Every structure is written in structure tokens, then in C-alpha cells.
Amino acid sequence: MKSYLYGVYALIIAIVSMFTGEMVTFIMLGFILISLQNIHSTLKKILEVNQKKID
């Protein structure tokens, strides 16, 4: 998934949280989104390294 899509998701969540007044939820979901992006990037790097070892 492209990293710019995470920005779009964050924007959508921000708009919804402004209407509902749930700013803490927005902040926590932002942390979760950033963590998932970091995990995804790390797993992709590990996969690339393992594929190079096999070849």
C-alpha cells in the first residue's frame, strides 16, 4: 500500500473526529497507523533480504 494513502485515511479520521469530538481517538488511531506503517516497512525489508539469500 502506498504511504500517501495513510495520509488520506488520517484526513478522513480527522474530519470524523472533529464532528464527533473524539480528538483522543484521532490521536490514538494516528499512533496505530504510524506503527502499522513501520511494521509493514520492516517486514518488506526482511522479505527482500531473505529473497536475496535464496537466489
Biopython code that builds the backbone (N, CA, C, O; Angstrom):
import numpy as np
from Bio.PDB.StructureBuilder import StructureBuilder

atoms = [
    (1, "MET", "N", (0.842, -1.173, 0.000)),
    (1, "MET", "CA", (0.000, 0.000, 0.000)),
    (1, "MET", "C", (0.888, 1.238, 0.000)),
    (1, "MET", "O", (1.917, 1.276, 0.676)),
    (2, "LYS", "N", (0.487, 2.233, -0.754)),
    (2, "LYS", "CA", (1.256, 3.468, -0.840)),
    (2, "LYS", "C", (1.139, 4.258, 0.458)),
    (2, "LYS", "O", (0.098, 4.248, 1.115)),
    (3, "SER", "N", (2.199, 4.927, 0.807)),
    (3, "SER", "CA", (2.206, 5.668, 2.068)),
    (3, "SER", "C", (1.306, 6.900, 2.011)),
    (3, "SER", "O", (0.859, 7.380, 3.052)),
    (4, "TYR", "N", (1.034, 7.420, 0.814)),
    (4, "TYR", "CA", (0.151, 8.582, 0.727)),
    (4, "TYR", "C", (-1.284, 8.213, 1.098)),
    (4, "TYR", "O", (-2.054, 9.080, 1.511)),
    (5, "LEU", "N", (-1.650, 6.949, 0.959)),
    (5, "LEU", "CA", (-2.994, 6.529, 1.358)),
    (5, "LEU", "C", (-3.190, 6.638, 2.864)),
    (5, "LEU", "O", (-4.303, 6.877, 3.333)),
    (6, "TYR", "N", (-2.113, 6.462, 3.623)),
    (6, "TYR", "CA", (-2.217, 6.623, 5.072)),
    (6, "TYR", "C", (-2.555, 8.072, 5.420)),
    (6, "TYR", "O", (-3.284, 8.330, 6.378)),
    (7, "GLY", "N", (-2.031, 9.001, 4.651)),
    (7, "GLY", "CA", (-2.382, 10.401, 4.854)),
    (7, "GLY", "C", (-3.847, 10.673, 4.566)),
    (7, "GLY", "O", (-4.494, 11.453, 5.264)),
    (8, "VAL", "N", (-4.368, 10.018, 3.525)),
    (8, "VAL", "CA", (-5.797, 10.160, 3.198)),
    (8, "VAL", "C", (-6.649, 9.572, 4.311)),
    (8, "VAL", "O", (-7.648, 10.169, 4.711)),
    (9, "TYR", "N", (-6.261, 8.410, 4.810)),
    (9, "TYR", "CA", (-7.004, 7.796, 5.917)),
    (9, "TYR", "C", (-6.974, 8.694, 7.149)),
    (9, "TYR", "O", (-7.985, 8.852, 7.832)),
    (10, "ALA", "N", (-5.809, 9.283, 7.430)),
    (10, "ALA", "CA", (-5.687, 10.164, 8.592)),
    (10, "ALA", "C", (-6.585, 11.389, 8.429)),
    (10, "ALA", "O", (-7.195, 11.844, 9.397)),
    (11, "LEU", "N", (-6.666, 11.914, 7.234)),
    (11, "LEU", "CA", (-7.523, 13.066, 6.977)),
    (11, "LEU", "C", (-8.990, 12.722, 7.196)),
    (11, "LEU", "O", (-9.733, 13.503, 7.791)),
    (12, "ILE", "N", (-9.401, 11.567, 6.722)),
    (12, "ILE", "CA", (-10.789, 11.125, 6.909)),
    (12, "ILE", "C", (-11.092, 10.945, 8.391)),
    (12, "ILE", "O", (-12.139, 11.378, 8.872)),
    (13, "ILE", "N", (-10.182, 10.310, 9.106)),
    (13, "ILE", "CA", (-10.369, 10.106, 10.542)),
    (13, "ILE", "C", (-10.416, 11.453, 11.262)),
    (13, "ILE", "O", (-11.202, 11.631, 12.192)),
    (14, "ALA", "N", (-9.573, 12.406, 10.835)),
    (14, "ALA", "CA", (-9.550, 13.731, 11.469)),
    (14, "ALA", "C", (-10.878, 14.447, 11.281)),
    (14, "ALA", "O", (-11.383, 15.067, 12.217)),
    (15, "ILE", "N", (-11.447, 14.372, 10.089)),
    (15, "ILE", "CA", (-12.730, 15.025, 9.827)),
    (15, "ILE", "C", (-13.831, 14.409, 10.674)),
    (15, "ILE", "O", (-14.639, 15.118, 11.275)),
    (16, "VAL", "N", (-13.855, 13.086, 10.716)),
    (16, "VAL", "CA", (-14.878, 12.404, 11.515)),
    (16, "VAL", "C", (-14.706, 12.737, 12.995)),
    (16, "VAL", "O", (-15.692, 12.967, 13.696)),
    (17, "SER", "N", (-13.465, 12.763, 13.473)),
    (17, "SER", "CA", (-13.238, 13.044, 14.897)),
    (17, "SER", "C", (-13.604, 14.480, 15.252)),
    (17, "SER", "O", (-14.022, 14.743, 16.380)),
    (18, "MET", "N", (-13.458, 15.411, 14.319)),
    (18, "MET", "CA", (-13.850, 16.791, 14.594)),
    (18, "MET", "C", (-15.359, 16.901, 14.761)),
    (18, "MET", "O", (-15.838, 17.657, 15.606)),
    (19, "PHE", "N", (-16.102, 16.156, 13.966)),
    (19, "PHE", "CA", (-17.563, 16.209, 14.075)),
    (19, "PHE", "C", (-18.066, 15.505, 15.332)),
    (19, "PHE", "O", (-19.065, 15.916, 15.922)),
    (20, "THR", "N", (-17.379, 14.457, 15.735)),
    (20, "THR", "CA", (-17.833, 13.701, 16.907)),
    (20, "THR", "C", (-17.194, 14.180, 18.201)),
    (20, "THR", "O", (-17.659, 13.821, 19.283)),
    (21, "GLY", "N", (-16.136, 14.985, 18.112)),
    (21, "GLY", "CA", (-15.470, 15.475, 19.311)),
    (21, "GLY", "C", (-14.531, 14.469, 19.943)),
    (21, "GLY", "O", (-14.180, 14.610, 21.115)),
    (22, "GLU", "N", (-14.124, 13.479, 19.216)),
    (22, "GLU", "CA", (-13.252, 12.412, 19.729)),
    (22, "GLU", "C", (-11.802, 12.650, 19.305)),
    (22, "GLU", "O", (-11.258, 11.899, 18.497)),
    (23, "MET", "N", (-11.188, 13.685, 19.845)),
    (23, "MET", "CA", (-9.811, 14.009, 19.454)),
    (23, "MET", "C", (-8.810, 12.987, 19.991)),
    (23, "MET", "O", (-7.807, 12.702, 19.337)),
    (24, "VAL", "N", (-9.074, 12.440, 21.161)),
    (24, "VAL", "CA", (-8.165, 11.425, 21.724)),
    (24, "VAL", "C", (-8.169, 10.183, 20.831)),
    (24, "VAL", "O", (-7.129, 9.565, 20.606)),
    (25, "THR", "N", (-9.344, 9.830, 20.328)),
    (25, "THR", "CA", (-9.438, 8.690, 19.416)),
    (25, "THR", "C", (-8.619, 8.938, 18.158)),
    (25, "THR", "O", (-7.937, 8.039, 17.666)),
    (26, "PHE", "N", (-8.688, 10.157, 17.643)),
    (26, "PHE", "CA", (-7.915, 10.504, 16.449)),
    (26, "PHE", "C", (-6.423, 10.359, 16.712)),
    (26, "PHE", "O", (-5.694, 9.809, 15.886)),
    (27, "ILE", "N", (-5.971, 10.847, 17.848)),
    (27, "ILE", "CA", (-4.548, 10.758, 18.180)),
    (27, "ILE", "C", (-4.116, 9.297, 18.329)),
    (27, "ILE", "O", (-3.061, 8.910, 17.827)),
    (28, "MET", "N", (-4.916, 8.496, 19.006)),
    (28, "MET", "CA", (-4.557, 7.088, 19.201)),
    (28, "MET", "C", (-4.562, 6.330, 17.881)),
    (28, "MET", "O", (-3.675, 5.513, 17.634)),
    (29, "LEU", "N", (-5.548, 6.592, 17.032)),
    (29, "LEU", "CA", (-5.568, 5.932, 15.725)),
    (29, "LEU", "C", (-4.388, 6.379, 14.868)),
    (29, "LEU", "O", (-3.876, 5.604, 14.059)),
    (30, "GLY", "N", (-3.960, 7.614, 15.041)),
    (30, "GLY", "CA", (-2.770, 8.079, 14.330)),
    (30, "GLY", "C", (-1.538, 7.306, 14.745)),
    (30, "GLY", "O", (-0.735, 6.903, 13.904)),
    (31, "PHE", "N", (-1.386, 7.095, 16.068)),
    (31, "PHE", "CA", (-0.248, 6.299, 16.543)),
    (31, "PHE", "C", (-0.304, 4.876, 15.993)),
    (31, "PHE", "O", (0.722, 4.321, 15.600)),
    (32, "ILE", "N", (-1.477, 4.294, 15.965)),
    (32, "ILE", "CA", (-1.632, 2.934, 15.439)),
    (32, "ILE", "C", (-1.289, 2.899, 13.959)),
    (32, "ILE", "O", (-0.627, 1.970, 13.497)),
    (33, "LEU", "N", (-1.732, 3.904, 13.211)),
    (33, "LEU", "CA", (-1.449, 3.967, 11.779)),
    (33, "LEU", "C", (0.045, 4.076, 11.515)),
    (33, "LEU", "O", (0.573, 3.411, 10.624)),
    (34, "ILE", "N", (0.725, 4.917, 12.290)),
    (34, "ILE", "CA", (2.175, 5.065, 12.133)),
    (34, "ILE", "C", (2.893, 3.763, 12.486)),
    (34, "ILE", "O", (3.829, 3.362, 11.794)),
    (35, "SER", "N", (2.461, 3.108, 13.554)),
    (35, "SER", "CA", (3.076, 1.841, 13.962)),
    (35, "SER", "C", (2.900, 0.772, 12.894)),
    (35, "SER", "O", (3.838, 0.035, 12.587)),
    (36, "LEU", "N", (1.713, 0.686, 12.333)),
    (36, "LEU", "CA", (1.474, -0.312, 11.286)),
    (36, "LEU", "C", (2.315, -0.029, 10.041)),
    (36, "LEU", "O", (2.799, -0.961, 9.398)),
    (37, "GLN", "N", (2.489, 1.228, 9.702)),
    (37, "GLN", "CA", (3.334, 1.581, 8.559)),
    (37, "GLN", "C", (4.777, 1.153, 8.820)),
    (37, "GLN", "O", (5.435, 0.620, 7.927)),
    (38, "ASN", "N", (5.271, 1.382, 10.033)),
    (38, "ASN", "CA", (6.640, 0.990, 10.366)),
    (38, "ASN", "C", (6.806, -0.532, 10.342)),
    (38, "ASN", "O", (7.812, -1.034, 9.841)),
    (39, "ILE", "N", (5.847, -1.253, 10.867)),
    (39, "ILE", "CA", (5.896, -2.719, 10.853)),
    (39, "ILE", "C", (5.887, -3.225, 9.422)),
    (39, "ILE", "O", (6.648, -4.129, 9.075)),
    (40, "HIS", "N", (5.031, -2.647, 8.592)),
    (40, "HIS", "CA", (4.929, -3.066, 7.194)),
    (40, "HIS", "C", (6.251, -2.839, 6.463)),
    (40, "HIS", "O", (6.713, -3.708, 5.724)),
    (41, "SER", "N", (6.854, -1.678, 6.668)),
    (41, "SER", "CA", (8.135, -1.374, 6.013)),
    (41, "SER", "C", (9.225, -2.336, 6.456)),
    (41, "SER", "O", (10.015, -2.802, 5.634)),
    (42, "THR", "N", (9.274, -2.632, 7.733)),
    (42, "THR", "CA", (10.279, -3.553, 8.259)),
    (42, "THR", "C", (10.100, -4.952, 7.688)),
    (42, "THR", "O", (11.077, -5.598, 7.308)),
    (43, "LEU", "N", (8.864, -5.423, 7.627)),
    (43, "LEU", "CA", (8.618, -6.751, 7.082)),
    (43, "LEU", "C", (8.973, -6.830, 5.598)),
    (43, "LEU", "O", (9.457, -7.862, 5.134)),
    (44, "LYS", "N", (8.737, -5.751, 4.849)),
    (44, "LYS", "CA", (9.117, -5.737, 3.434)),
    (44, "LYS", "C", (10.631, -5.828, 3.282)),
    (44, "LYS", "O", (11.126, -6.529, 2.400)),
    (45, "LYS", "N", (11.373, -5.118, 4.145)),
    (45, "LYS", "CA", (12.838, -5.174, 4.085)),
    (45, "LYS", "C", (13.345, -6.569, 4.411)),
    (45, "LYS", "O", (14.258, -7.066, 3.751)),
    (46, "ILE", "N", (12.765, -7.206, 5.420)),
    (46, "ILE", "CA", (13.167, -8.558, 5.801)),
    (46, "ILE", "C", (12.883, -9.527, 4.658)),
    (46, "ILE", "O", (13.700, -10.402, 4.369)),
    (47, "LEU", "N", (11.745, -9.380, 4.014)),
    (47, "LEU", "CA", (11.398, -10.246, 2.886)),
    (47, "LEU", "C", (12.386, -10.083, 1.741)),
    (47, "LEU", "O", (12.791, -11.072, 1.131)),
    (48, "GLU", "N", (12.778, -8.850, 1.442)),
    (48, "GLU", "CA", (13.742, -8.614, 0.368)),
    (48, "GLU", "C", (15.087, -9.261, 0.688)),
    (48, "GLU", "O", (15.709, -9.863, -0.187)),
    (49, "VAL", "N", (15.534, -9.141, 1.927)),
    (49, "VAL", "CA", (16.814, -9.730, 2.320)),
    (49, "VAL", "C", (16.751, -11.251, 2.210)),
    (49, "VAL", "O", (17.685, -11.875, 1.707)),
    (50, "ASN", "N", (15.670, -11.843, 2.672)),
    (50, "ASN", "CA", (15.533, -13.298, 2.609)),
    (50, "ASN", "C", (15.432, -13.796, 1.181)),
    (50, "ASN", "O", (15.936, -14.877, 0.874)),
    (51, "GLN", "N", (14.800, -13.047, 0.308)),
    (51, "GLN", "CA", (14.706, -13.469, -1.089)),
    (51, "GLN", "C", (16.060, -13.398, -1.770)),
    (51, "GLN", "O", (16.364, -14.234, -2.621)),
    (52, "LYS", "N", (16.890, -12.403, -1.408)),
    (52, "LYS", "CA", (18.227, -12.297, -1.978)),
    (52, "LYS", "C", (19.120, -13.444, -1.521)),
    (52, "LYS", "O", (19.980, -13.908, -2.270)),
    (53, "LYS", "N", (18.908, -13.904, -0.265)),
    (53, "LYS", "CA", (19.707, -15.031, 0.241)),
    (53, "LYS", "C", (19.366, -16.311, -0.483)),
    (53, "LYS", "O", (20.236, -17.159, -0.685)),
    (54, "ILE", "N", (18.113, -16.469, -0.878)),
    (54, "ILE", "CA", (17.686, -17.681, -1.571)),
    (54, "ILE", "C", (18.257, -17.747, -2.981)),
    (54, "ILE", "O", (18.633, -18.816, -3.463)),
    (55, "ASP", "N", (18.316, -16.583, -3.639)),
    (55, "ASP", "CA", (18.805, -16.556, -5.037)),
    (55, "ASP", "C", (20.257, -16.735, -5.133)),
    (55, "ASP", "O", (20.808, -16.735, -6.234)),
]
sb = StructureBuilder()
sb.init_structure("model")
sb.init_model(0)
sb.init_chain("A")
sb.init_seg("    ")
for serial, (resi, resn, name, xyz) in enumerate(atoms, 1):
    if name == "N":
        sb.init_residue(resn, " ", resi, " ")
    sb.init_atom(name, np.array(xyz, "f"), 0.0, 1.0, " ", f" {name:<3s}", serial, name[0])
structure = sb.get_structure()
